[in-house]
Amino acid sequence: MFTTRLLRRLASIALAFGLLIFAAAVGITRSSFHPGNATPVIGPMGERNRAFIENRSFGDMSFVLCVSDWPHTFAKPLSIDSVLYSEDETGRVFWSGDGSVVVVREGRDVPSWTYSAAYDFEDHTILRYDSARIAALLASRGGLGLEQDAYPDGKDSY
């Protein structure tokens, strides 16, 4: 009888300790996948497919498109490609029409468009340096959709 009560009490303590560790892990993971120094890239799927532009350096305005696709990017968000925040030709961020792919497009005019990188949230894969393959993926997912219209201006406290 005493042994049974002792075992139940130890099991309760172990369960409480396990829940505390789990809560701490969730908090750490959440802070890793929801960085405070980033500009969200909201697409047609809303918060379901998480992408953001993060300032990776203090002095030279180095911005990187990142994705959080838990549990596929378990340890930390995945860096996709560098992007520029100005109206320059390079590094503009777009979603596919259905919101399942986020891409970095370079070039201002249709003939000069190239895609430098993409992340496919359905297949959980990254594509780099294959503009034709990225364009085909976009075409299969509703074409080129929304452009990210709010880029970091470099004046915020990143």
C-alpha positions as CSV (number, residue, x, y, z in Angstrom):
1,M,0.0,0.0,0.0
2,F,2.8,2.4,1.0
3,T,4.8,1.4,-2.1
4,T,1.9,2.1,-4.4
5,R,1.2,5.6,-3.0
6,L,4.9,6.3,-3.2
7,L,5.1,5.2,-6.8
8,R,2.0,7.3,-7.7
9,R,3.5,10.3,-6.0
10,L,6.8,9.8,-7.9
11,A,4.9,9.4,-11.1
12,S,2.9,12.6,-10.5
13,I,6.2,14.5,-9.8
14,A,7.8,13.1,-12.9
15,L,4.8,14.1,-15.0
16,A,4.8,17.6,-13.6
17,F,8.5,17.9,-14.2
18,G,8.0,16.6,-17.8
19,L,5.3,19.1,-18.5
20,L,7.5,21.9,-17.2
21,I,10.3,20.8,-19.5
22,F,7.9,20.5,-22.4
23,A,6.5,24.0,-21.8
24,A,10.0,25.5,-21.7
25,A,10.9,23.7,-25.0
26,V,7.7,25.1,-26.6
27,G,8.6,28.6,-25.5
28,I,12.2,28.3,-26.8
29,T,11.0,26.9,-30.1
30,R,8.3,29.5,-30.4
31,S,10.8,32.3,-29.9
32,S,13.1,30.7,-32.5
33,F,10.3,30.5,-35.1
34,H,8.7,33.8,-34.4
35,P,11.7,36.2,-34.3
36,G,11.0,39.7,-33.0
37,N,13.5,41.4,-35.4
38,A,11.8,40.3,-38.6
39,T,9.1,41.6,-41.0
40,P,6.4,39.0,-41.6
41,V,5.7,37.9,-45.2
42,I,2.0,37.2,-45.1
43,G,0.7,35.2,-48.1
44,P,-2.7,33.9,-49.3
45,M,-2.5,31.1,-46.6
46,G,-2.2,33.6,-43.8
47,E,-0.2,32.4,-40.8
48,R,-0.3,28.8,-41.9
49,N,2.8,29.2,-44.1
50,R,5.3,31.4,-42.1
51,A,7.9,33.4,-43.9
52,F,9.7,36.6,-42.8
53,I,12.5,38.9,-43.8
54,E,15.1,39.1,-41.1
55,N,18.0,41.6,-40.7
56,R,21.1,39.4,-40.2
57,S,23.6,42.2,-39.6
58,F,23.6,45.5,-37.9
59,G,25.7,47.7,-40.2
60,D,25.2,46.8,-43.8
61,M,21.5,46.1,-44.1
62,S,21.7,42.4,-45.0
63,F,18.2,41.1,-45.2
64,V,17.4,37.4,-45.7
65,L,14.1,35.7,-46.5
66,C,13.5,32.9,-44.0
67,V,10.7,30.3,-43.5
68,S,9.4,28.5,-40.5
69,D,7.9,25.2,-41.5
70,W,7.6,23.2,-38.3
71,P,8.6,20.4,-37.8
72,H,10.5,20.3,-41.1
73,T,12.7,23.2,-40.1
74,F,13.0,22.0,-36.6
75,A,16.2,23.5,-35.2
76,K,15.7,27.0,-36.5
77,P,14.1,28.9,-39.4
78,L,15.5,28.1,-42.8
79,S,17.4,30.9,-44.7
80,I,16.2,31.0,-48.3
81,D,18.0,33.9,-50.0
82,S,19.1,37.4,-49.6
83,V,16.6,40.1,-50.5
84,L,16.8,43.8,-51.0
85,Y,14.4,46.1,-49.3
86,S,14.4,48.9,-51.9
87,E,12.8,49.3,-55.3
88,D,15.9,47.8,-56.8
89,E,15.7,45.1,-59.4
90,T,17.0,42.3,-57.2
91,G,15.6,40.2,-54.4
92,R,11.8,40.9,-54.5
93,V,9.7,38.4,-52.5
94,F,6.5,36.8,-54.0
95,W,4.1,34.1,-53.2
96,S,2.6,31.6,-55.5
97,G,-1.1,32.1,-56.4
98,D,-2.2,29.4,-53.9
99,G,0.2,30.5,-51.2
100,S,2.1,27.2,-51.0
101,V,5.4,28.5,-52.4
102,V,7.4,31.6,-51.5
103,V,10.0,32.8,-54.1
104,V,12.7,35.4,-54.5
105,R,12.5,37.0,-58.0
106,E,15.2,39.1,-59.6
107,G,14.7,41.5,-62.5
108,R,12.2,44.3,-63.1
109,D,10.7,43.5,-66.5
110,V,9.1,40.2,-67.5
111,P,11.8,39.2,-70.0
112,S,14.5,39.7,-67.4
113,W,12.8,37.9,-64.5
114,T,14.7,35.1,-62.9
115,Y,14.0,33.2,-59.7
116,S,17.0,32.7,-57.5
117,A,15.3,30.6,-54.7
118,A,12.0,29.2,-53.6
119,Y,10.5,27.2,-50.7
120,D,7.7,24.7,-51.2
121,F,5.6,24.4,-48.1
122,E,3.8,21.3,-49.5
123,D,6.9,19.3,-50.2
124,H,9.0,21.0,-47.5
125,T,11.9,21.6,-50.0
126,I,14.0,24.5,-51.0
127,L,15.0,25.2,-54.6
128,R,18.0,27.3,-55.5
129,Y,19.6,28.5,-58.7
130,D,17.1,26.8,-61.1
131,S,14.9,29.5,-62.4
132,A,13.1,27.3,-65.0
133,R,12.2,24.7,-62.3
134,I,11.0,27.4,-59.9
135,A,8.9,29.0,-62.7
136,A,7.4,25.5,-63.5
137,L,6.6,25.0,-59.8
138,L,4.9,28.5,-59.6
139,A,2.9,27.7,-62.7
140,S,1.6,24.5,-61.1
141,R,0.6,26.4,-58.0
142,G,-1.4,29.2,-59.4
143,G,1.3,31.3,-61.0
144,L,3.1,34.3,-59.5
145,G,0.9,35.8,-56.8
146,L,1.2,38.4,-54.2
147,E,4.4,40.5,-53.8
148,Q,5.7,41.3,-50.3
149,D,4.9,45.0,-50.1
150,A,6.4,45.9,-46.8
151,Y,10.1,45.6,-46.7
152,P,12.2,46.6,-43.7
153,D,13.4,50.2,-44.1
154,G,16.5,49.7,-41.9
155,K,15.4,52.5,-39.5
156,D,13.8,50.2,-37.0
157,S,15.7,48.7,-34.1
158,Y,16.8,45.5,-35.7
